[in-house]
Amino acid sequence: MATLAADVPVFRELTPRQRVLRRLLRRRGAMAGLAVVVFFIAVALLAPLVAPYDPLQTSWSAVRKAPNAMHAFGTDEIGRDVASRVIFGARASLLAGLVSVCISLSLGVPIGLLAGYVSGWVDSLISRITDAMLACPFLILAIALAAFLGPSLTNAMIAIGISATPIFIRLTRAQVLAVKVEDYVEAARAVGNSHLRIALRHVLPNVVAPLIVQATLAIAAAVIAEASLSFLGLGQQPPAPSWGSMLNTAKNYIDNAPWMAVWPGLSIFLLVLSFNLLGDGLRDALDPRR
């Protein structure tokens, strides 16, 4: 009997985190997107080691050279190595995406939590201001703020972060309105917990999942916005490498040196696509109804 009992397999129930991870690992698109994102992050962090040349080094004997053994991605209008500039340009795009979304989260989540939990005139005031900001297209608002603050990568990140804040306010408010009427929140209120403790310990942790998904998708939008601002001269300033500024320069040589536009454009496409695939996978994995 002891031997038979020992042979019976024991099944352990998975924790919520393990279930989410298992669902995420089953989605090939999300895993492919995660792999590409990790690749770009590694390239950006190790740029001084993996870049074949100094991204600012010019060579008048190698102006607009097609891809060859010495310059895998070719050279630009003043002989700089395109591959090195694409590698270092990943730093600006990833930094803009991460920092701007952190700004949006730090502003949007507390304001949305306040609006959804307190309700009343506070909710009405915040909602009207949010609606007014959402009435202006995201990129147009970012361009206006960047132009007001001045052209630089730091100001571009601030402009993108502020422009994306209304989305997080609206999302957080909607989630809080749904969560604050749940039975466990009412129970916490009944036993005498303060409103601050209920909001931070019982409401906020249960609205994090959709915020994570939205943050992942917002990074992709921020990468495009940073490239657009740099293309317009409001982001990373030359000669510092940026994918958007590289496209701005490449448009003048698209017939004679198309490789100047292909590689930064392809990098933007792959990074944005990867973040979107990862965000879709996280949405499916974090949704208990799926």
Buried (B, 14 or more C-beta within 10 A) or exposed (E): EEEEEEEEEEEEEEEEEEEBEEBBEEBEBBBBBBEBBEBBBEBBEEBEEEBEBEBBEBBEEBBBBEBEEEBBBBBBBBBBBBBBBBBBBBBBBBBBBBBBBBBBBEBBBBBBBBBBBBBEEBBEEBBEBBEEBBEEEBBEBBBBBBBEBEBBBBBBBBBBBBBBBBBBBBBBBBBBBEBBEEEEBEEBBEEEBEEEEBBEEBBBEBBBBBBEBBBBBBBBBBBBBBBBBBBBBBBBBEEBBBBBBBBBBBEEBEEEBEBBBBBBBEBBEBBBBBBBBBBBBBBBBBEEEE
